[in-house]
Amino acid sequence: MVKVLTVENGVQARDEIDKLVTQGYDKDQIYLFAHSDEREKDIAEVLDVETAGMSDTGFFKGMKNLVAKRGDELRSEFEGVGLSQQEADEYEKVLDGGRLVIVAQDATDK
C-alpha cells in the first residue's frame, strides 16, 4: 500500500518522515518530491530519504524523462512509485503550489 502526504516545508517533512519510520517504513521506502529538482535533492539528502529515479520509472521512461518537462517527469516518477495516473496528475499540481509530497511504500510494494 502506498501512503501519500503533503507538507509545506522541510521541517514538516522531517516530522512526517519520522512518524512514517515509527510506523515501520524504512527510509529507502520513502520518496520525497518537490517541483524544483534541486530543492527535491537537497531536502531528500538532508532527511536521508529517496528521490524517484530511473530504477523506479523503468529504463525507457527514465530516458524519456531526461528530455521531458519537469511536470511530465514528476508525473512519470509518481507513477513509478505506485500512484495512478490520476493521482500523479493531482500531486503534480500540489507541487506546482510549492508544497512537498512524500510517498511511502510498504515492503510489499517495492
C-alpha atoms as an extended CHARMM CRD file, in Angstrom:
* protein
*
       110  EXT
         1         1  MET       CA              0.0000000000        0.0000000000        0.0000000000  PROA      1               0.0000000000
         2         2  VAL       CA              1.2180000000        3.4740000000       -0.8800000000  PROA      2               0.0000000000
         3         3  LYS       CA              0.7810000000        6.3210000000        1.5970000000  PROA      3               0.0000000000
         4         4  VAL       CA              0.9300000000        9.9130000000        0.3340000000  PROA      4               0.0000000000
         5         5  LEU       CA              1.4030000000       13.0210000000        2.4660000000  PROA      5               0.0000000000
         6         6  THR       CA              1.7480000000       16.6850000000        1.5300000000  PROA      6               0.0000000000
         7         7  VAL       CA              3.6350000000       19.2430000000        3.6000000000  PROA      7               0.0000000000
         8         8  GLU       CA              4.6410000000       22.8880000000        3.3480000000  PROA      8               0.0000000000
         9         9  ASN       CA              8.3740000000       22.6470000000        4.0230000000  PROA      9               0.0000000000
        10        10  GLY       CA             11.3610000000       20.5640000000        5.0700000000  PROA      10              0.0000000000
        11        11  VAL       CA             10.6190000000       20.8760000000        8.7890000000  PROA      11              0.0000000000
        12        12  GLN       CA              7.1440000000       19.4230000000        8.3360000000  PROA      12              0.0000000000
        13        13  ALA       CA              8.5960000000       16.7820000000        6.0130000000  PROA      13              0.0000000000
        14        14  ARG       CA             11.0480000000       15.7110000000        8.7330000000  PROA      14              0.0000000000
        15        15  ASP       CA              8.1910000000       15.3640000000       11.2500000000  PROA      15              0.0000000000
        16        16  GLU       CA              6.0760000000       13.2790000000        8.8590000000  PROA      16              0.0000000000
        17        17  ILE       CA              9.0170000000       11.0930000000        7.8250000000  PROA      17              0.0000000000
        18        18  ASP       CA              9.8380000000       10.4500000000       11.4900000000  PROA      18              0.0000000000
        19        19  LYS       CA              6.2170000000        9.3570000000       12.0080000000  PROA      19              0.0000000000
        20        20  LEU       CA              6.4190000000        7.0290000000        8.9950000000  PROA      20              0.0000000000
        21        21  VAL       CA              9.5910000000        5.4480000000       10.3470000000  PROA      21              0.0000000000
        22        22  THR       CA              7.9090000000        4.8230000000       13.7200000000  PROA      22              0.0000000000
        23        23  GLN       CA              5.0440000000        3.1910000000       11.7800000000  PROA      23              0.0000000000
        24        24  GLY       CA              7.5140000000        0.7000000000       10.3050000000  PROA      24              0.0000000000
        25        25  TYR       CA              8.5050000000        2.2340000000        6.9650000000  PROA      25              0.0000000000
        26        26  ASP       CA             12.1870000000        2.0790000000        6.0510000000  PROA      26              0.0000000000
        27        27  LYS       CA             13.7260000000        5.3120000000        4.7940000000  PROA      27              0.0000000000
        28        28  ASP       CA             14.5610000000        3.5950000000        1.4980000000  PROA      28              0.0000000000
        29        29  GLN       CA             10.7890000000        3.1480000000        1.0260000000  PROA      29              0.0000000000
        30        30  ILE       CA             10.0790000000        6.8650000000        1.4870000000  PROA      30              0.0000000000
        31        31  TYR       CA             10.2820000000        9.2130000000       -1.5010000000  PROA      31              0.0000000000
        32        32  LEU       CA             10.2790000000       12.9930000000       -1.4050000000  PROA      32              0.0000000000
        33        33  PHE       CA              9.0730000000       15.1200000000       -4.3060000000  PROA      33              0.0000000000
        34        34  ALA       CA              9.3950000000       18.8550000000       -4.9180000000  PROA      34              0.0000000000
        35        35  HSD       CA              8.7230000000       20.7930000000       -8.0880000000  PROA      35              0.0000000000
        36        36  SER       CA             12.2970000000       22.0520000000       -8.1700000000  PROA      36              0.0000000000
        37        37  ASP       CA             14.7070000000       19.2090000000       -8.8530000000  PROA      37              0.0000000000
        38        38  GLU       CA             17.4210000000       20.9250000000       -6.8110000000  PROA      38              0.0000000000
        39        39  ARG       CA             15.1170000000       21.5030000000       -3.8180000000  PROA      39              0.0000000000
        40        40  GLU       CA             13.9660000000       17.8860000000       -4.0040000000  PROA      40              0.0000000000
        41        41  LYS       CA             17.5170000000       16.5210000000       -3.9600000000  PROA      41              0.0000000000
        42        42  ASP       CA             18.6870000000       18.8860000000       -1.2080000000  PROA      42              0.0000000000
        43        43  ILE       CA             15.8080000000       18.1270000000        1.1750000000  PROA      43              0.0000000000
        44        44  ALA       CA             15.8790000000       14.3760000000        0.4630000000  PROA      44              0.0000000000
        45        45  GLU       CA             19.6050000000       14.2850000000        1.1660000000  PROA      45              0.0000000000
        46        46  VAL       CA             19.2260000000       16.1210000000        4.4870000000  PROA      46              0.0000000000
        47        47  LEU       CA             16.3260000000       13.8720000000        5.5380000000  PROA      47              0.0000000000
        48        48  ASP       CA             18.0600000000       10.7240000000        4.2650000000  PROA      48              0.0000000000
        49        49  VAL       CA             15.1660000000        9.5770000000        2.0780000000  PROA      49              0.0000000000
        50        50  GLU       CA             14.8760000000        8.6530000000       -1.5760000000  PROA      50              0.0000000000
        51        51  THR       CA             14.0750000000       10.5530000000       -4.7430000000  PROA      51              0.0000000000
        52        52  ALA       CA             12.4920000000        8.6770000000       -7.6280000000  PROA      52              0.0000000000
        53        53  GLY       CA             14.8040000000        7.8130000000      -10.4690000000  PROA      53              0.0000000000
        54        54  MET       CA             15.2680000000        5.5380000000      -13.4380000000  PROA      54              0.0000000000
        55        55  SER       CA             15.0910000000        2.3940000000      -11.3060000000  PROA      55              0.0000000000
        56        56  ASP       CA             11.6030000000        3.4310000000      -10.1960000000  PROA      56              0.0000000000
        57        57  THR       CA             10.2490000000        4.5920000000      -13.5520000000  PROA      57              0.0000000000
        58        58  GLY       CA             11.8950000000        1.9880000000      -15.7580000000  PROA      58              0.0000000000
        59        59  PHE       CA             14.6940000000        2.4540000000      -18.2520000000  PROA      59              0.0000000000
        60        60  PHE       CA             12.6990000000        3.7790000000      -21.2070000000  PROA      60              0.0000000000
        61        61  LYS       CA             10.5690000000        6.1710000000      -19.1590000000  PROA      61              0.0000000000
        62        62  GLY       CA             13.7260000000        7.2740000000      -17.3880000000  PROA      62              0.0000000000
        63        63  MET       CA             15.4090000000        8.0590000000      -20.6950000000  PROA      63              0.0000000000
        64        64  LYS       CA             12.2950000000        9.9320000000      -21.8370000000  PROA      64              0.0000000000
        65        65  ASN       CA             12.3680000000       11.9260000000      -18.5960000000  PROA      65              0.0000000000
        66        66  LEU       CA             15.8490000000       13.1820000000      -19.4370000000  PROA      66              0.0000000000
        67        67  VAL       CA             14.3050000000       15.3830000000      -22.1340000000  PROA      67              0.0000000000
        68        68  ALA       CA             10.8050000000       15.8140000000      -20.6820000000  PROA      68              0.0000000000
        69        69  LYS       CA              9.4720000000       18.9060000000      -18.9760000000  PROA      69              0.0000000000
        70        70  ARG       CA              9.6630000000       18.7750000000      -15.1740000000  PROA      70              0.0000000000
        71        71  GLY       CA              5.8880000000       18.2850000000      -14.8120000000  PROA      71              0.0000000000
        72        72  ASP       CA              5.9390000000       15.2930000000      -17.1660000000  PROA      72              0.0000000000
        73        73  GLU       CA              8.9580000000       13.8870000000      -15.3410000000  PROA      73              0.0000000000
        74        74  LEU       CA              7.2520000000       14.2380000000      -11.9550000000  PROA      74              0.0000000000
        75        75  ARG       CA              4.0630000000       12.5330000000      -13.1210000000  PROA      75              0.0000000000
        76        76  SER       CA              6.1150000000        9.6670000000      -14.5260000000  PROA      76              0.0000000000
        77        77  GLU       CA              8.0730000000        9.3600000000      -11.2650000000  PROA      77              0.0000000000
        78        78  PHE       CA              4.8550000000        9.3850000000       -9.2130000000  PROA      78              0.0000000000
        79        79  GLU       CA              3.5460000000        6.5210000000      -11.3270000000  PROA      79              0.0000000000
        80        80  GLY       CA              6.8880000000        4.7510000000      -10.9050000000  PROA      80              0.0000000000
        81        81  VAL       CA              6.4870000000        4.6930000000       -7.1230000000  PROA      81              0.0000000000
        82        82  GLY       CA              2.9520000000        3.3270000000       -7.2490000000  PROA      82              0.0000000000
        83        83  LEU       CA              0.4990000000        6.1680000000       -7.8600000000  PROA      83              0.0000000000
        84        84  SER       CA             -2.1640000000        6.0090000000      -10.5490000000  PROA      84              0.0000000000
        85        85  GLN       CA             -2.0550000000        8.4010000000      -13.4860000000  PROA      85              0.0000000000
        86        86  GLN       CA             -4.9050000000       10.4060000000      -11.9330000000  PROA      86              0.0000000000
        87        87  GLU       CA             -3.0780000000       10.6120000000       -8.5790000000  PROA      87              0.0000000000
        88        88  ALA       CA              0.1320000000       11.5980000000      -10.3540000000  PROA      88              0.0000000000
        89        89  ASP       CA             -1.6850000000       14.4750000000      -12.0750000000  PROA      89              0.0000000000
        90        90  GLU       CA             -3.2330000000       15.5740000000       -8.7720000000  PROA      90              0.0000000000
        91        91  TYR       CA              0.0270000000       15.5500000000       -6.8130000000  PROA      91              0.0000000000
        92        92  GLU       CA              1.9770000000       17.2580000000       -9.5900000000  PROA      92              0.0000000000
        93        93  LYS       CA             -0.4600000000       20.1630000000       -9.1950000000  PROA      93              0.0000000000
        94        94  VAL       CA              0.2160000000       20.1420000000       -5.4370000000  PROA      94              0.0000000000
        95        95  LEU       CA              3.9210000000       20.5210000000       -6.2400000000  PROA      95              0.0000000000
        96        96  ASP       CA              3.0890000000       23.4450000000       -8.5580000000  PROA      96              0.0000000000
        97        97  GLY       CA              1.7960000000       25.2100000000       -5.4450000000  PROA      97              0.0000000000
        98        98  GLY       CA              5.1850000000       24.9280000000       -3.7360000000  PROA      98              0.0000000000
        99        99  ARG       CA              4.3310000000       22.0880000000       -1.3660000000  PROA      99              0.0000000000
       100       100  LEU       CA              6.3250000000       18.8780000000       -0.9150000000  PROA      100             0.0000000000
       101       101  VAL       CA              4.8880000000       15.4020000000       -1.4730000000  PROA      101             0.0000000000
       102       102  ILE       CA              6.0440000000       12.3590000000        0.4700000000  PROA      102             0.0000000000
       103       103  VAL       CA              5.2500000000        8.8870000000       -0.8580000000  PROA      103             0.0000000000
       104       104  ALA       CA              5.8450000000        5.8690000000        1.3630000000  PROA      104             0.0000000000
       105       105  GLN       CA              5.6850000000        2.2890000000        0.1550000000  PROA      105             0.0000000000
       106       106  ASP       CA              5.4500000000       -0.7160000000        2.4010000000  PROA      106             0.0000000000
       107       107  ALA       CA              7.8530000000       -3.5780000000        1.7670000000  PROA      107             0.0000000000
       108       108  THR       CA              5.3630000000       -5.4520000000       -0.4250000000  PROA      108             0.0000000000
       109       109  ASP       CA              5.0640000000       -2.5290000000       -2.8750000000  PROA      109             0.0000000000
       110       110  LYS       CA              8.7030000000       -2.4950000000       -3.9720000000  PROA      110             0.0000000000
